[in-house]
Amino acid sequence: HMGHLETSLVPLIAGNLSLIQCQAVVVAFLAALAAVIMGWVPEGEFDLHHAMLLCASSVLTASVASFVLGCVMIAVIIASRKTNINPDNVATPIAASLGDLTTLALLSWISSLLYKTIAVNMWLPGIIIVVGAIMVPTCGYAASKNKFTKQVLDEGWSPVISAMIISSVGGLILDY
C-alpha cells in the first residue's frame, strides 16, 4: 500500500514545486521592478548595474528559497502523515517561521556574492535574469499540465501578488 502512495505523490510533488517556482520567480521580478522604481523615483537617477543586481538577486533568492522550503514542507507533510499527526498543525507554523528567515538569509548572502563578483562578471546577473525568464513559462507549463496544480496556477495569483503588495507597503510604512 505504501509503495502505491509513494508513486502517486510524485506528480503531486513535481506539480507543486513547478507551481511554486513559477509564482516565486514572477513575484521576484515584480518585487525587483517595484524596488527599482521606488529607488529610482525619489533619487531621479537610474543605475542599470544596480537594477540588474537587484533583479538577479531577487530572482535567484526566490527560486532557491522556494525550492528549499518546498522540499522542507514536503518532507514535513510526509513525516506528519507517517506519524499520524495532522500536517496542518505542523506545516503552517514551520512555513511561517522558516520562510522569512530562510529568504532573508539567502537574499543577503546571494546579493553580497553577486555584488562582489559584478566587477569581474558583469554578465552573471544577466544570465540569472534570462534563466529566470525561461523558468517562468517552463514551470508554468508543467504546472498547467498537472491535474493537482492547474486550478491554483489559474486562480492563485491574486493572493500571491496581494501578499507581495501588502508586505511592500508594510516595508514602506516601517521605512517611513
DAVEN-V304949 format. One record per residue. RES is the residue in one small letter. SS is DSSP state (~ for helix, > for strand, _ for the rest). PSI is psi in degrees with one decimal (none if undefined). OMEGA is omega in whole degrees, -180 to 180 (NA if undefined). Layout:
# DAVEN-V304949
RES;SS;PSI;OMEGA
RES;SS;PSI;OMEGA
This chain:
# DAVEN-V304949
h;_;-40.9;-177
m;~;-34.9;179
g;~;-39.4;179
h;~;-39.1;179
l;~;-42.1;-179
e;~;-44.7;-178
t;~;-32.2;179
s;~;-17.8;178
l;~;-27.5;-175
v;~;-51.7;179
p;~;-33.6;178
l;~;-47.6;180
i;~;-47.1;-179
a;~;-43.9;180
g;~;-43.3;-179
n;~;-40.3;178
l;~;-38.2;176
s;~;-45.5;180
l;~;-46.3;-179
i;~;-42.7;179
q;~;-47.1;-179
c;~;-51.3;-178
q;~;-41.5;-177
a;~;-43.7;-177
v;~;-38.6;177
v;~;-47.6;-180
v;~;-36.0;178
a;~;-43.9;177
f;~;-46.0;-180
l;~;-43.4;-180
a;~;-41.4;179
a;~;-41.7;178
l;~;-46.5;179
a;~;-42.7;-180
a;~;-41.3;179
v;~;-45.0;179
i;~;-44.4;-180
m;~;-32.3;178
g;~;-31.1;-174
w;~;-42.2;-176
v;~;-51.7;-179
p;~;-37.1;-176
e;~;-25.6;178
g;_;6.3;176
e;_;139.6;-176
f;_;125.3;179
d;_;109.5;-177
l;~;-40.0;-180
h;~;-45.8;180
h;~;-38.7;178
a;~;-43.7;179
m;~;-43.4;179
l;~;-45.2;-180
l;~;-46.4;-179
c;~;-46.2;180
a;~;-43.5;178
s;~;-44.1;-178
s;~;-48.1;-178
v;~;-47.3;-179
l;~;-43.0;178
t;~;-47.7;-178
a;~;-43.3;-178
s;~;-50.2;-178
v;~;-47.1;-179
a;~;-42.5;-180
s;~;-41.3;180
f;~;-48.1;-179
v;~;-49.6;-179
l;~;-36.5;176
g;~;-45.4;179
c;~;-40.9;178
v;~;-45.4;-179
m;~;-39.6;177
i;~;-45.1;179
a;~;-43.3;180
v;~;-45.2;-178
i;~;-43.5;179
i;~;-43.7;179
a;~;-40.5;178
s;~;-44.6;-179
r;~;-40.5;-178
k;~;-28.9;-180
t;_;13.2;179
n;_;37.9;174
i;_;141.3;179
n;_;116.1;-177
p;~;-28.3;-180
d;~;-35.1;-178
n;~;-24.3;-176
v;~;-44.4;-172
a;~;-41.8;-176
t;~;-51.8;178
p;~;-35.4;179
i;~;-44.4;179
a;~;-43.7;-178
a;~;-42.8;-176
s;~;-41.4;-177
l;~;-33.0;-174
g;~;-60.0;-177
d;~;-43.1;-178
l;~;-51.1;-179
t;~;-45.9;-177
t;~;-44.7;-180
l;~;-42.0;179
a;~;-46.4;179
l;~;-43.7;-178
l;~;-45.5;-179
s;~;-38.4;-180
w;~;-49.9;-178
i;~;-45.0;-178
s;~;-35.0;177
s;~;-38.6;176
l;~;-47.4;-180
l;~;-38.6;-179
y;~;-38.5;179
k;~;-37.0;-175
t;~;-12.2;-173
i;_;-30.0;179
a;_;-36.0;-178
v;_;-48.2;-176
n;_;80.4;-180
m;_;-22.9;-177
w;~;-18.0;-175
l;~;-49.6;177
p;~;-37.2;178
g;~;-44.0;179
i;~;-44.8;-180
i;~;-43.0;-180
i;~;-43.7;179
v;~;-44.5;178
v;~;-42.1;177
g;~;-42.9;180
a;~;-31.2;177
i;~;-35.6;-178
m;~;-35.5;-176
v;~;-58.3;-180
p;~;-32.4;-179
t;~;-52.3;180
c;~;-35.2;177
g;~;-41.8;179
y;~;-45.0;179
a;~;-42.8;-180
a;~;-32.7;-179
s;~;-26.1;180
k;_;-3.1;-177
n;_;125.5;-176
k;_;-25.5;-178
f;_;-27.3;-171
t;_;-7.1;-177
k;~;-47.2;-177
q;~;-42.4;-180
v;~;-38.3;178
l;~;-39.8;-180
d;~;-40.4;-170
e;~;-8.9;-171
g;_;7.9;-176
w;~;-39.4;-175
s;~;-44.3;177
p;~;-36.1;-179
v;~;-47.2;-179
i;~;-35.9;176
s;~;-43.0;179
a;~;-40.8;178
m;~;-44.8;-180
i;~;-44.6;-180
i;~;-45.3;-179
s;~;-32.7;176
s;~;-44.1;178
v;~;-41.4;176
g;~;-42.0;178
g;~;-42.2;179
l;~;-42.6;179
i;~;-46.4;179
l;~;-39.2;179
d;~;-43.7;-180
y;_;none;NA
